[in-house]
Amino acid sequence: MGKQIWKPGTMIYPLPAVMVTCGNMENSNIITVAWTGTICTNPAMTYISIRPERYSYHMIKTNGEFVINLTTRDLVYATDWAGVKSGKDCNKFEVLGLTKEKASILKVPLIKESPVNIECKVREIKELGSHHMFLAEVVAVNADEKYFDENNKFCLEKANLITYSHGKYFELGKELGKFGFSVKKK
């Protein structure tokens, strides 16, 4: 059996399913994004890609900041709902029962229920076609203390993170190895 040839498309899966917050404590929104990832370690940089017609797009472009809130099994309903409903029609924090939390540096609220909140300042916007990419510097990371063990090691694997793959959400599974395990001396 061979492989089928398809037209060009975005088939890099799975991706993190994140809820991005924007605006400020008084006027904010949540948008679900799967087009996100790491760009650089030093300085710490990330990106999100959003369609210009989305309600959050202009909030982020105007304010120049956003927060990436990692999502979990417990947040899967909110993650999906925030991605299919528009913030111009409702207050997503209120409808979804999510808690706004003050960020450490930015004016954008964090989602308290998220295990990790990544505060980002936009450095550049790339207009690429259907989506525009917001290249951003990470200015702070907020990690929920309930995921630290007795040795103060952060155990994010206990948060039941979710991913997005080809139209579906999945919970991350078991560990298969640790970086470098394939060449580790015995």
N, CA, C and O atoms as a DFTB+ gen file, in Angstrom:
744 C
 N C O
     1  1       0.850      -1.178       0.000
     2  2       0.000       0.000       0.000
     3  2       0.892       1.237       0.000
     4  3       1.851       1.304       0.769
     5  1       0.590       2.217      -0.851
     6  2       1.381       3.440      -0.973
     7  2       0.783       4.598      -0.207
     8  3      -0.072       4.413       0.659
     9  1       1.234       5.785      -0.531
    10  2       0.726       7.005       0.088
    11  2      -0.051       7.807      -0.940
    12  3       0.301       7.834      -2.120
    13  1      -1.119       8.466      -0.479
    14  2      -1.887       9.350      -1.339
    15  2      -1.203      10.717      -1.379
    16  3      -0.631      11.154      -0.380
    17  1      -1.259      11.376      -2.503
    18  2      -0.727      12.724      -2.641
    19  2      -1.899      13.693      -2.528
    20  3      -2.872      13.587      -3.274
    21  1      -1.803      14.633      -1.597
    22  2      -2.836      15.635      -1.379
    23  2      -2.330      16.999      -1.787
    24  3      -1.127      17.208      -1.944
    25  1      -3.262      17.932      -1.958
    26  2      -2.873      19.321      -2.212
    27  2      -2.154      19.862      -0.972
    28  3      -2.309      19.301       0.113
    29  1      -1.378      20.928      -1.104
    30  2      -0.686      21.486       0.053
    31  2      -1.667      21.838       1.164
    32  3      -2.745      22.372       0.904
    33  1      -1.292      21.539       2.390
    34  2      -2.143      21.816       3.536
    35  2      -1.348      21.797       4.821
    36  3      -0.168      21.447       4.835
    37  1      -1.996      22.168       5.879
    38  2      -1.345      22.204       7.187
    39  2      -1.600      20.899       7.913
    40  3      -2.619      20.753       8.588
    41  1      -0.699      19.964       7.785
    42  2      -0.863      18.633       8.371
    43  2       0.161      18.360       9.472
    44  3       0.503      17.204       9.723
    45  1       0.646      19.397      10.122
    46  2       1.566      19.202      11.233
    47  2       0.728      19.089      12.499
    48  3       0.340      20.095      13.093
    49  1       0.458      17.862      12.902
    50  2      -0.376      17.578      14.072
    51  2       0.336      16.593      14.977
    52  3       1.201      15.862      14.495
    53  1       0.021      16.533      16.264
    54  2      -0.899      17.386      16.994
    55  2      -0.274      18.741      17.316
    56  3       0.938      18.934      17.215
    57  1      -1.135      19.660      17.705
    58  2      -0.734      21.010      18.094
    59  2      -1.297      21.299      19.478
    60  3      -2.282      20.687      19.889
    61  1      -0.681      22.222      20.193
    62  2      -1.307      22.599      21.460
    63  2      -2.615      23.329      21.191
    64  3      -2.694      24.140      20.268
    65  1      -3.622      23.051      21.974
    66  2      -4.881      23.810      21.916
    67  2      -4.817      24.759      23.097
    68  3      -4.845      24.324      24.248
    69  1      -4.732      26.057      22.822
    70  2      -4.577      27.044      23.887
    71  2      -5.696      28.076      23.822
    72  3      -6.279      28.329      22.768
    73  1      -5.974      28.657      24.971
    74  2      -6.896      29.788      25.005
    75  2      -6.038      31.034      25.176
    76  3      -5.274      31.150      26.133
    77  1      -6.174      31.958      24.243
    78  2      -5.418      33.195      24.270
    79  2      -6.319      34.295      24.805
    80  3      -7.427      34.499      24.308
    81  1      -5.839      34.999      25.816
    82  2      -6.592      36.127      26.338
    83  2      -5.984      37.415      25.808
    84  3      -4.781      37.504      25.561
    85  1      -6.856      38.422      25.636
    86  2      -6.415      39.711      25.115
    87  2      -7.289      40.806      25.708
    88  3      -8.296      40.526      26.358
    89  1      -6.899      42.047      25.481
    90  2      -7.632      43.181      26.033
    91  2      -7.049      43.586      27.369
    92  3      -5.830      43.619      27.540
    93  1      -7.937      43.900      28.334
    94  2      -7.493      44.271      29.675
    95  2      -8.499      43.708      30.684
    96  3      -9.448      43.025      30.300
    97  1      -8.294      43.992      31.960
    98  2      -9.156      43.408      32.994
    99  2     -10.624      43.808      32.828
   100  3     -11.513      43.035      33.183
   101  1     -10.887      44.991      32.299
   102  2     -12.266      45.463      32.135
   103  2     -12.891      44.991      30.828
   104  3     -14.066      44.627      30.799
   105  1     -12.122      44.993      29.758
   106  2     -12.620      44.643      28.428
   107  2     -11.688      43.602      27.825
   108  3     -10.663      43.940      27.233
   109  1     -12.052      42.331      27.980
   110  2     -11.161      41.258      27.544
   111  2     -11.907      40.249      26.685
   112  3     -13.133      40.269      26.584
   113  1     -11.142      39.380      26.078
   114  2     -11.719      38.290      25.304
   115  2     -10.818      37.074      25.391
   116  3      -9.652      37.159      25.776
   117  1     -11.389      35.949      25.025
   118  2     -10.670      34.674      24.942
   119  2     -10.876      34.137      23.537
   120  3     -12.002      34.087      23.043
   121  1      -9.794      33.737      22.899
   122  2      -9.862      33.093      21.588
   123  2      -9.079      31.788      21.667
   124  3      -7.984      31.749      22.229
   125  1      -9.633      30.735      21.111
   126  2      -8.912      29.466      21.068
   127  2      -8.028      29.450      19.828
   128  3      -8.459      29.803      18.730
   129  1      -6.787      29.034      20.030
   130  2      -5.801      29.019      18.951
   131  2      -5.077      27.678      18.961
   132  3      -4.692      27.181      20.019
   133  1      -4.896      27.101      17.789
   134  2      -4.043      25.918      17.657
   135  2      -2.781      26.256      16.876
   136  3      -1.810      25.500      16.920
   137  1      -2.776      27.382      16.159
   138  2      -1.590      27.780      15.409
   139  2      -0.698      28.590      16.347
   140  3      -0.738      29.821      16.358
   141  1       0.102      27.880      17.128
   142  2       1.002      28.500      18.092
   143  2       2.204      27.603      18.311
   144  3       2.162      26.405      18.030
   145  1       3.265      28.189      18.813
   146  2       4.449      27.391      19.099
   147  2       5.630      28.240      19.520
   148  3       5.535      29.461      19.644
   149  1       6.741      27.565      19.734
   150  2       7.984      28.195      20.147
   151  2       8.758      28.677      18.926
   152  3       8.810      27.989      17.906
   153  1       9.356      29.855      19.030
   154  2      10.185      30.385      17.952
   155  2      11.650      30.402      18.358
   156  3      12.520      30.025      17.573
   157  1      11.923      30.839      19.586
   158  2      13.293      31.081      20.004
   159  2      13.412      30.894      21.516
   160  3      12.452      31.107      22.257
   161  1      14.610      30.489      21.964
   162  2      14.852      30.323      23.396
   163  2      15.362      31.603      24.036
   164  3      14.910      31.985      25.116
   165  1      16.304      32.267      23.370
   166  2      16.914      33.457      23.950
   167  2      17.006      34.557      22.902
   168  3      17.901      34.508      22.057
   169  1      16.108      35.557      22.923
   170  2      15.076      35.743      23.933
   171  2      13.936      34.741      23.726
   172  3      13.708      34.255      22.618
   173  1      13.236      34.451      24.809
   174  2      12.099      33.530      24.717
   175  2      11.037      34.169      23.833
   176  3      10.537      35.254      24.130
   177  1      10.696      33.478      22.734
   178  2       9.709      34.004      21.787
   179  2       8.746      32.909      21.357
   180  3       9.088      31.727      21.303
   181  1       7.533      33.345      21.053
   182  2       6.475      32.457      20.610
   183  2       5.674      33.160      19.523
   184  3       5.990      34.284      19.134
   185  1       4.648      32.495      19.042
   186  2       3.768      33.119      18.047
   187  2       2.364      32.567      18.192
   188  3       2.150      31.484      18.736
   189  1       1.421      33.335      17.694
   190  2       0.062      32.854      17.445
   191  2      -0.326      33.365      16.067
   192  3       0.090      34.451      15.666
   193  1      -1.111      32.598      15.349
   194  2      -1.613      33.032      14.047
   195  2      -3.133      33.113      14.115
   196  3      -3.800      32.165      14.529
   197  1      -3.672      34.263      13.701
   198  2      -5.111      34.530      13.802
   199  2      -5.599      35.154      12.499
   200  3      -4.877      35.918      11.858
   201  1      -6.806      34.828      12.119
   202  2      -7.436      35.468      10.957
   203  2      -7.787      36.916      11.319
   204  3      -8.287      37.167      12.416
   205  1      -7.536      37.861      10.429
   206  2      -7.826      39.276      10.718
   207  2      -9.298      39.565      11.013
   208  3      -9.606      40.549      11.686
   209  1     -10.205      38.732      10.525
   210  2     -11.626      38.994      10.770
   211  2     -12.088      38.533      12.158
   212  3     -13.234      38.778      12.534
   213  1     -11.224      37.880      12.913
   214  2     -11.600      37.438      14.267
   215  2     -11.664      38.631      15.216
   216  3     -10.876      39.569      15.094
   217  1     -12.591      38.594      16.147
   218  2     -12.823      39.679      17.099
   219  2     -11.558      40.028      17.899
   220  3     -11.284      41.205      18.137
   221  1     -10.801      39.032      18.307
   222  2      -9.598      39.257      19.125
   223  2      -8.443      39.882      18.343
   224  3      -7.570      40.522      18.929
   225  1      -8.437      39.701      17.044
   226  2      -7.314      40.158      16.219
   227  2      -6.973      41.625      16.482
   228  3      -5.817      41.961      16.742
   229  1      -7.977      42.491      16.414
   230  2      -7.721      43.930      16.554
   231  2      -7.375      44.314      17.988
   232  3      -6.644      45.280      18.204
   233  1      -7.884      43.579      18.968
   234  2      -7.509      43.830      20.367
   235  2      -6.007      43.577      20.541
   236  3      -5.306      44.366      21.174
   237  1      -5.534      42.487      19.983
   238  2      -4.115      42.140      20.105
   239  2      -3.262      43.115      19.306
   240  3      -2.223      43.575      19.779
   241  1      -3.703      43.426      18.096
   242  2      -2.943      44.358      17.256
   243  2      -2.856      45.735      17.909
   244  3      -1.793      46.355      17.892
   245  1      -3.951      46.223      18.480
   246  2      -3.988      47.544      19.113
   247  2      -3.180      47.586      20.406
   248  3      -2.390      48.507      20.613
   249  1      -3.372      46.593      21.281
   250  2      -2.709      46.595      22.590
   251  2      -1.290      46.039      22.562
   252  3      -0.485      46.337      23.444
   253  1      -0.986      45.233      21.554
   254  2       0.365      44.693      21.417
   255  2       0.735      43.666      22.474
   256  3       1.915      43.474      22.771
   257  1      -0.268      43.002      23.045
   258  2       0.032      41.974      24.035
   259  2      -1.096      40.948      24.108
   260  3      -2.241      41.228      23.754
   261  1      -0.736      39.750      24.581
   262  2      -1.693      38.665      24.763
   263  2      -1.100      37.667      25.752
   264  3       0.091      37.706      26.061
   265  1      -1.955      36.775      26.239
   266  2      -1.507      35.704      27.131
   267  2      -1.934      34.373      26.531
   268  3      -3.093      34.194      26.157
   269  1      -0.989      33.440      26.442
   270  2      -1.284      32.071      26.036
   271  2      -1.554      31.285      27.309
   272  3      -0.689      31.180      28.179
   273  1      -2.768      30.729      27.413
   274  2      -3.181      29.943      28.572
   275  2      -3.270      28.483      28.152
   276  3      -4.110      28.126      27.326
   277  1      -2.402      27.628      28.721
   278  2      -2.444      26.211      28.369
   279  2      -3.757      25.606      28.847
   280  3      -4.337      26.053      29.836
   281  1      -4.215      24.591      28.136
   282  2      -5.519      24.003      28.424
   283  2      -5.383      22.546      28.868
   284  3      -4.396      21.871      28.579
   285  1      -6.410      22.093      29.578
   286  2      -6.405      20.766      30.184
   287  2      -7.699      20.027      29.859
   288  3      -8.622      20.572      29.254
   289  1      -7.731      18.779      30.281
   290  2      -8.952      17.979      30.117
   291  2     -10.150      18.694      30.756
   292  3     -11.247      18.698      30.197
   293  1      -9.930      19.297      31.927
   294  2     -11.024      20.002      32.609
   295  2     -11.465      21.263      31.865
   296  3     -12.570      21.760      32.088
   297  1     -10.611      21.781      30.986
   298  2     -10.923      23.002      30.238
   299  2     -11.311      22.732      28.785
   300  3     -11.461      23.677      28.010
   301  1     -11.478      21.463      28.397
   302  2     -11.720      21.153      26.985
   303  2     -13.021      21.770      26.480
   304  3     -13.060      22.271      25.356
   305  1     -14.077      21.748      27.274
   306  2     -15.342      22.359      26.838
   307  2     -15.150      23.860      26.619
   308  3     -15.559      24.395      25.588
   309  1     -14.532      24.533      27.579
   310  2     -14.290      25.975      27.457
   311  2     -13.389      26.273      26.265
   312  3     -13.597      27.260      25.558
   313  1     -12.397      25.430      26.040
   314  2     -11.471      25.615      24.919
   315  2     -12.230      25.566      23.598
   316  3     -12.047      26.425      22.735
   317  1     -13.074      24.565      23.448
   318  2     -13.842      24.439      22.216
   319  2     -14.837      25.585      22.071
   320  3     -14.918      26.204      21.010
   321  1     -15.587      25.870      23.122
   322  2     -16.626      26.906      23.084
   323  2     -16.018      28.265      22.742
   324  3     -16.560      29.007      21.924
   325  1     -14.882      28.585      23.377
   326  2     -14.233      29.883      23.123
   327  2     -13.730      29.987      21.690
   328  3     -13.491      31.087      21.192
   329  1     -13.568      28.845      21.026
   330  2     -13.096      28.845      19.651
   331  2     -14.187      28.949      18.610
   332  3     -13.917      29.291      17.459
   333  1     -15.427      28.656      19.002
   334  2     -16.515      28.687      18.014
   335  2     -17.501      29.824      18.234
   336  3     -18.326      30.104      17.364
   337  1     -17.427      30.480      19.377
   338  2     -18.294      31.625      19.667
   339  2     -17.473      32.910      19.626
   340  3     -16.288      32.904      19.959
   341  1     -18.093      33.989      19.226
   342  2     -17.394      35.269      19.115
   343  2     -17.540      36.096      20.386
   344  3     -18.619      36.160      20.976
   345  1     -16.462      36.718      20.796
   346  2     -16.469      37.604      21.950
   347  2     -17.237      38.889      21.716
   348  3     -17.544      39.606      22.668
   349  1     -17.550      39.192      20.474
   350  2     -18.350      40.404      20.224
   351  2     -19.796      40.189      20.650
   352  3     -20.540      41.152      20.833
   353  1     -20.203      38.910      20.812
   354  2     -21.578      38.586      21.176
   355  2     -21.767      38.258      22.656
   356  3     -22.901      38.210      23.131
   357  1     -20.677      38.030      23.391
   358  2     -20.803      37.625      24.794
   359  2     -19.490      37.836      25.538
   360  3     -18.438      38.044      24.934
   361  1     -19.578      37.778      26.855
   362  2     -18.399      37.815      27.718
   363  2     -18.024      36.360      28.000
   364  3     -18.683      35.695      28.799
   365  1     -16.988      35.872      27.360
   366  2     -16.627      34.458      27.470
   367  2     -16.205      34.073      28.881
   368  3     -16.478      32.953      29.312
   369  1     -15.550      34.963      29.608
   370  2     -15.193      34.650      30.998
   371  2     -16.449      34.332      31.799
   372  3     -16.495      33.335      32.520
   373  1     -17.466      35.176      31.673
   374  2     -18.714      34.969      32.428
   375  2     -19.458      33.729      31.972
   376  3     -19.854      32.907      32.798
   377  1     -19.654      33.581      30.669
   378  2     -20.408      32.452      30.136
   379  2     -19.753      31.122      30.509
   380  3     -20.446      30.162      30.843
   381  1     -18.427      31.063      30.453
   382  2     -17.710      29.819      30.708
   383  2     -17.344      29.621      32.179
   384  3     -16.804      28.578      32.549
   385  1     -17.633      30.609      33.007
   386  2     -17.317      30.491      34.430
   387  2     -15.825      30.472      34.708
   388  3     -15.378      29.851      35.673
   389  1     -15.055      31.149      33.868
   390  2     -13.599      31.219      34.060
   391  2     -13.251      32.458      34.884
   392  3     -13.971      33.456      34.856
   393  1     -12.159      32.384      35.605
   394  2     -11.751      33.429      36.521
   395  2     -10.642      34.279      35.920
   396  3      -9.598      33.760      35.525
   397  1     -10.873      35.597      35.852
   398  2      -9.818      36.523      35.420
   399  2      -8.832      36.674      36.564
   400  3      -9.218      36.844      37.720
   401  1      -7.549      36.610      36.222
   402  2      -6.500      36.816      37.214
   403  2      -5.534      37.860      36.663
   404  3      -5.214      37.848      35.474
   405  1      -5.079      38.744      37.510
   406  2      -4.173      39.806      37.081
   407  2      -2.839      39.208      36.657
   408  3      -2.270      38.372      37.358
   409  1      -2.352      39.641      35.514
   410  2      -1.041      39.206      35.025
   411  2       0.062      39.876      35.839
   412  3      -0.170      40.893      36.493
   413  1       1.249      39.306      35.794
   414  2       2.357      39.881      36.560
   415  2       2.953      41.110      35.887
   416  3       3.475      41.990      36.571
   417  1       2.885      41.189      34.549
   418  2       3.472      42.317      33.814
   419  2       2.453      43.009      32.916
   420  3       2.376      44.238      32.899
   421  1       1.680      42.239      32.175
   422  2       0.764      42.798      31.180
   423  2      -0.547      43.274      31.794
   424  3      -0.847      43.009      32.958
   425  1      -1.322      43.990      30.970
   426  2      -2.676      44.411      31.363
   427  2      -3.712      43.343      31.027
   428  3      -4.843      43.402      31.508
   429  1      -3.336      42.380      30.213
   430  2      -4.227      41.292      29.785
   431  2      -4.459      40.340      30.956
   432  3      -3.511      40.003      31.665
   433  1      -5.707      39.897      31.176
   434  2      -5.934      38.940      32.262
   435  2      -5.466      37.530      31.906
   436  3      -5.448      37.134      30.740
   437  1      -5.094      36.797      32.933
   438  2      -4.792      35.374      32.815
   439  2      -6.085      34.605      33.061
   440  3      -7.035      35.150      33.623
   441  1      -6.125      33.360      32.647
   442  2      -7.207      32.459      33.034
   443  2      -6.688      31.672      34.233
   444  3      -5.785      30.847      34.094
   445  1      -7.254      31.925      35.405
   446  2      -6.781      31.316      36.649
   447  2      -6.794      29.786      36.578
   448  3      -5.901      29.143      37.128
   449  1      -7.774      29.201      35.921
   450  2      -7.916      27.749      35.862
   451  2      -6.859      27.070      34.994
   452  3      -6.731      25.847      35.030
   453  1      -6.110      27.832      34.226
   454  2      -5.060      27.281      33.372
   455  2      -3.813      26.980      34.206
   456  3      -3.459      27.769      35.082
   457  1      -3.139      25.846      33.950
   458  2      -1.944      25.521      34.731
   459  2      -0.735      26.405      34.422
   460  3       0.136      26.590      35.272
   461  1      -0.684      26.945      33.215
   462  2       0.425      27.816      32.811
   463  2      -0.125      28.955      31.966
   464  3      -0.896      28.738      31.032
   465  1       0.285      30.172      32.309
   466  2      -0.098      31.367      31.548
   467  2       1.178      32.032      31.073
   468  3       2.068      32.322      31.873
   469  1       1.270      32.274      29.777
   470  2       2.490      32.824      29.170
   471  2       2.191      34.235      28.684
   472  3       1.453      34.425      27.718
   473  1       2.770      35.223      29.362
   474  2       2.545      36.628      29.037
   475  2       3.447      37.019      27.866
   476  3       4.657      36.800      27.907
   477  1       2.847      37.603      26.817
   478  2       3.562      37.871      25.566
   479  2       3.372      39.308      25.101
   480  3       2.266      39.848      25.151
   481  1       4.466      39.923      24.647
   482  2       4.437      41.256      24.037
   483  2       4.734      41.096      22.555
   484  3       5.748      40.512      22.175
   485  1       3.837      41.624      21.717
   486  2       3.989      41.512      20.264
   487  2       5.204      42.322      19.814
   488  3       5.360      43.487      20.180
   489  1       6.052      41.694      19.024
   490  2       7.229      42.354      18.457
   491  2       7.068      42.619      16.958
   492  3       7.657      43.557      16.420
   493  1       6.267      41.787      16.291
   494  2       6.092      41.928      14.838
   495  2       4.827      41.193      14.422
   496  3       4.444      40.190      15.025
   497  1       4.189      41.709      13.383
   498  2       3.023      41.036      12.802
   499  2       3.351      40.722      11.350
   500  3       3.670      41.619      10.569
   501  1       3.272      39.450      10.996
   502  2       3.518      39.005       9.625
   503  2       2.180      38.692       8.970
   504  3       1.461      37.797       9.415
   505  1       1.850      39.425       7.919
   506  2       0.623      39.182       7.172
   507  2       0.917      38.114       6.124
   508  3       1.546      38.394       5.104
   509  1       0.460      36.889       6.379
   510  2       0.886      35.746       5.582
   511  2      -0.160      35.206       4.618
   512  3       0.168      34.358       3.787
   513  1      -1.380      35.655       4.694
   514  2      -2.462      35.103       3.867
   515  2      -3.714      35.035       4.712
   516  3      -4.157      36.048       5.253
   517  1      -4.293      33.837       4.831
   518  2      -5.531      33.692       5.617
   519  2      -5.326      34.077       7.080
   520  3      -6.261      34.541       7.733
   521  1      -4.121      33.891       7.596
   522  2      -3.800      34.207       8.981
   523  2      -2.634      35.197       9.029
   524  3      -1.763      35.206       8.158
   525  1      -2.647      36.022      10.067
   526  2      -1.512      36.891      10.352
   527  2      -0.828      36.348      11.593
   528  3      -1.481      35.967      12.565
   529  1       0.507      36.316      11.546
   530  2       1.280      35.761      12.643
   531  2       1.763      36.878      13.565
   532  3       2.419      37.822      13.124
   533  1       1.429      36.757      14.851
   534  2       1.909      37.688      15.871
   535  2       3.145      37.065      16.503
   536  3       3.044      36.124      17.291
   537  1       4.317      37.601      16.151
   538  2       5.573      37.157      16.755
   539  2       5.720      37.920      18.063
   540  3       5.602      39.145      18.086
   541  1       5.979      37.202      19.154
   542  2       5.954      37.854      20.457
   543  2       7.078      37.372      21.365
   544  3       7.521      36.225      21.302
   545  1       7.517      38.294      22.207
   546  2       8.494      37.951      23.231
   547  2       7.748      37.552      24.500
   548  3       6.795      38.217      24.907
   549  1       8.186      36.477      25.109
   550  2       7.617      36.039      26.378
   551  2       8.231      36.908      27.475
   552  3       9.450      36.946      27.644
   553  1       7.367      37.606      28.216
   554  2       7.864      38.501      29.266
   555  2       7.657      37.923      30.660
   556  3       8.263      38.405      31.617
   557  1       6.813      36.899      30.798
   558  2       6.615      36.232      32.090
   559  2       5.865      34.920      31.862
   560  3       5.085      34.781      30.920
   561  1       6.121      33.977      32.742
   562  2       5.399      32.703      32.752
   563  2       4.857      32.497      34.163
   564  3       5.593      32.593      35.145
   565  1       3.570      32.217      34.247
   566  2       2.908      31.988      35.531
   567  2       2.558      30.507      35.618
   568  3       1.785      30.002      34.805
   569  1       3.129      29.808      36.608
   570  2       2.926      28.367      36.757
   571  2       2.182      28.074      38.053
   572  3       2.578      28.531      39.126
   573  1       1.099      27.308      37.944
   574  2       0.264      26.967      39.096
   575  2       1.055      26.108      40.082
   576  3       1.601      25.070      39.708
   577  1       1.114      26.539      41.331
   578  2       1.893      25.850      42.360
   579  2       1.403      24.435      42.639
   580  3       2.160      23.628      43.178
   581  1       0.167      24.112      42.292
   582  2      -0.326      22.759      42.578
   583  2       0.364      21.690      41.726
   584  3       0.208      20.497      41.985
   585  1       1.129      22.115      40.708
   586  2       1.851      21.154      39.870
   587  2       3.334      21.049      40.236
   588  3       4.124      20.506      39.463
   589  1       3.708      21.553      41.386
   590  2       5.079      21.405      41.883
   591  2       5.110      20.254      42.879
   592  3       4.197      20.109      43.692
   593  1       6.157      19.434      42.820
   594  2       6.262      18.328      43.779
   595  2       7.020      18.786      45.025
   596  3       7.359      19.961      45.164
   597  1       7.279      17.844      45.922
   598  2       7.941      18.160      47.194
   599  2       9.369      18.673      47.022
   600  3       9.913      19.293      47.937
   601  1       9.984      18.425      45.866
   602  2      11.338      18.926      45.576
   603  2      11.306      20.215      44.761
   604  3      12.335      20.662      44.254
   605  1      10.117      20.811      44.639
   606  2       9.890      22.044      43.882
   607  2      10.140      21.868      42.385
   608  3      10.503      22.822      41.697
   609  1       9.945      20.641      41.881
   610  2      10.050      20.365      40.444
   611  2       8.656      20.554      39.839
   612  3       7.664      20.049      40.365
   613  1       8.600      21.281      38.739
   614  2       7.327      21.516      38.069
   615  2       6.942      20.273      37.280
   616  3       7.708      19.824      36.427
   617  1       5.772      19.713      37.549
   618  2       5.310      18.458      36.941
   619  2       4.089      18.731      36.059
   620  3       2.970      18.346      36.398
   621  1       4.312      19.389      34.945
   622  2       3.221      19.774      34.053
   623  2       2.465      18.561      33.515
   624  3       1.290      18.669      33.166
   625  1       3.126      17.415      33.447
   626  2       2.470      16.206      32.952
   627  2       1.266      15.817      33.815
   628  3       0.411      15.060      33.355
   629  1       1.179      16.306      35.031
   630  2       0.046      16.001      35.918
   631  2      -1.170      16.885      35.624
   632  3      -2.225      16.694      36.229
   633  1      -1.043      17.837      34.716
   634  2      -2.129      18.782      34.422
   635  2      -3.137      18.247      33.414
   636  3      -4.171      18.880      33.204
   637  1      -2.876      17.115      32.787
   638  2      -3.775      16.545      31.774
   639  2      -3.989      17.509      30.604
   640  3      -5.123      17.811      30.231
   641  1      -2.877      17.986      30.031
   642  2      -2.932      18.905      28.898
   643  2      -3.626      18.268      27.704
   644  3      -3.636      17.047      27.546
   645  1      -4.209      19.128      26.862
   646  2      -4.868      18.638      25.648
   647  2      -4.158      19.175      24.408
   648  3      -3.448      20.180      24.451
   649  1      -4.378      18.469      23.310
   650  2      -3.865      18.883      22.011
   651  2      -5.011      18.874      21.009
   652  3      -6.101      18.370      21.278
   653  1      -4.730      19.443      19.858
   654  2      -5.688      19.494      18.754
   655  2      -5.064      18.759      17.584
   656  3      -3.907      19.003      17.242
   657  1      -5.823      17.857      16.965
   658  2      -5.306      17.124      15.815
   659  2      -6.422      16.869      14.817
   660  3      -7.351      16.103      15.074
   661  1      -6.308      17.527      13.678
   662  2      -7.210      17.289      12.549
   663  2      -8.685      17.357      12.956
   664  3      -9.475      16.471      12.631
   665  1      -9.038      18.439      13.680
   666  2     -10.428      18.675      14.033
   667  2     -10.891      18.051      15.338
   668  3     -12.072      18.142      15.674
   669  1      -9.984      17.414      16.090
   670  2     -10.371      16.763      17.337
   671  2      -9.397      17.136      18.456
   672  3      -8.243      17.487      18.210
   673  1      -9.899      17.048      19.701
   674  2      -9.072      17.296      20.876
   675  2      -8.653      15.963      21.487
   676  3      -9.431      15.010      21.524
   677  1      -7.404      15.913      21.969
   678  2      -6.884      14.711      22.603
   679  2      -6.162      15.082      23.890
   680  3      -5.548      16.144      23.992
   681  1      -6.246      14.194      24.863
   682  2      -5.486      14.363      26.095
   683  2      -4.114      13.728      25.880
   684  3      -4.004      12.663      25.273
   685  1      -3.070      14.388      26.380
   686  2      -1.734      13.816      26.263
   687  2      -1.648      12.528      27.071
   688  3      -2.256      12.411      28.135
   689  1      -0.896      11.569      26.564
   690  2      -0.810      10.251      27.191
   691  2       0.452      10.023      27.987
   692  3       0.998      10.945      28.593
   693  1       0.907       8.789      27.979
   694  2       2.031       8.387      28.820
   695  2       3.370       8.814      28.228
   696  3       3.509       9.009      27.021
   697  1       4.344       8.951      29.116
   698  2       5.703       9.310      28.704
   699  2       6.341       8.136      27.972
   700  3       6.229       6.988      28.402
   701  1       7.012       8.435      26.861
   702  2       7.687       7.407      26.075
   703  2       9.199       7.440      26.255
   704  3       9.883       6.454      25.983
   705  1       9.706       8.548      26.704
   706  2      11.142       8.699      26.911
   707  2      11.444      10.123      27.299
   708  3      10.597      11.009      27.182
   709  1      12.653      10.335      27.759
   710  2      13.109      11.662      28.166
   711  2      14.122      12.135      27.138
   712  3      14.875      11.325      26.597
   713  1      14.153      13.439      26.860
   714  2      15.076      13.957      25.854
   715  2      16.475      13.395      26.086
   716  3      17.019      13.494      27.186
   717  1      17.042      12.814      25.057
   718  2      18.381      12.242      25.112
   719  2      18.434      10.793      25.547
   720  3      19.520      10.221      25.632
   721  1      17.281      10.175      25.829
   722  2      17.283       8.795      26.329
   723  2      17.868       7.811      25.319
   724  3      18.403       6.773      25.706
   725  1      17.771       8.129      24.031
   726  2      18.221       7.191      23.006
   727  2      19.746       7.071      22.939
   728  3      20.264       6.097      22.393
   729  1      20.456       8.035      23.481
   730  2      21.914       8.011      23.440
   731  2      22.536       8.003      24.844
   732  3      23.754       8.113      24.983
   733  1      21.722       7.877      25.854
   734  2      22.195       7.910      27.238
   735  2      23.071       6.694      27.517
   736  3      22.760       5.573      27.113
   737  1      24.172       6.944      28.217
   738  2      25.053       5.856      28.596
   739  2      24.390       5.024      29.683
   740  3      23.710       5.548      30.566
   741  1      24.600       3.737      29.598
   742  2      23.985       2.824      30.584
   743  2      24.907       2.579      31.741
   744  3      24.560       1.840      32.662
